Amino acid sequence: MTENLTRETFLEKVFNYTENKDWKFEGDKPALIDFYADWCGPCKMLAPILEELSEEYGDKINIYKIDTEAEQELAAAFGIRSIPSMLFCPMDAEPQMANGALPKAELERVIADVLKVEK
């Protein structure tokens, strides 16, 4: 199941940007982070796909959601200008951003290529 993050849980589970200038991933497995808003149509189309991926990949990856309306500081910290935007966080490499509601097959390809995780 996907998990909603607040600023506090983001700092703990993903990246503590208040202490580190350079990227330092805090997670114990690769993560996909969806920056969304409740009023965003494409975000609503993406939500069930992310839930499916969460079930299919199980405990191989974490899928998080960040409400950009509630967490404006996080959205600003990552320069989010359009939603949905997704941040892919591999264990040992720089994170990569993707914009727009990507189809499920494309998300699976990015999970394989960037996060190095197969179902």
N, C-alpha and C positions, 0 to 999 in steps of 0.2 A: 504494500500500500504506500502511496505517496505521502509525504509528510510536509506540512507547512512549516516554514522557518520564520522566526523573528530575527531581528538584529542580534539579539543575545545568543540564540541557538546557532545562527550562522557563524558567529565569531568562534564558537566552540567546535562546531562540526565540519566547517568548510575552510574558512580563512580568517585569521584575526588580523584584519588590515589596520587596526588601531595600534598594534605592536610591531607588525612587520611591513616594511615597504615592499620587499620582494615577495612574490608568491610563495606561500608555504602551506600546502594542503594539510588540513588537520584530520581528514577522514581516514577511516580504516579500510575503505573499499572505494572504487571509482564512483563518481556521482554525476548525475544529470540534474541541473537546476533550472526550473522553468520560472521565468519572470512573467507574471500575468496580472490581469485586473479583471474584476467581476463583470465589468461592462463590455469587455472585449469579445466580440463574436468569434474570431479565430481561436482565441484562448479557450473558449467553451468547447470548440470542436476538438481541440488538442487534449483536453482533460481526460476523456475516456481512453484515448490511445495511450497516454502516460500510465493510467491505471493498469491497462492490459500489459504494457511493458514491465511494469513493476511486478505483476504476478508471474509473467513468463521468465523474467531474469531472477526472480526470487532474491536470495541474499547475495547475489554476485555484484549488484550495484545498488546504490541509494538513489532514489528519485525524490527530489525536494521541490517544493513550490514556494515562491515568494510573491506575495501580493504587493505590487509596486505602489498601490495607493496607501497601504498601511505602513510600508517600509520604504519610504522615499529616500532615506539616506543610503540604503543598500543599492537601490536602483541608480542613484547618482554616483555611488562609488564605482559602479561598473559601466557607467556611461550609457545606461539603457535609455534609448530614445524611441524605440518602437517595440511593441509587444504583439505576440509573444516573442521573447528572446530566450534562448537556452544556452546555458553555460555548461560545457562538458569538462569535467575535472578528472583527468587520469591520475593515477597514483604517483607517477614520477616524471611528469612533464608539465609544461605550461598548459593552462586551461584554454579551451577554444570556444568562441561564441558563434552561435548560429541564430539567424533572425527569421521570423515567420513560422507559420504552422506547418512544419515539415510532415510529409506523409510517413506512415509507420515504417515502410520499407527503407526510407531514407534515414530515419532515426536509428533503425537497426544497423544500417551501414556505418553511420557515424559512431555508434556504440562499439562496433567491431574495430573500426579504423583508429579512433581516437582513444577510447577507453580500453581497447584491447580485451573486450569481453565478448564471448560467444554464449548463446543460450545453452 
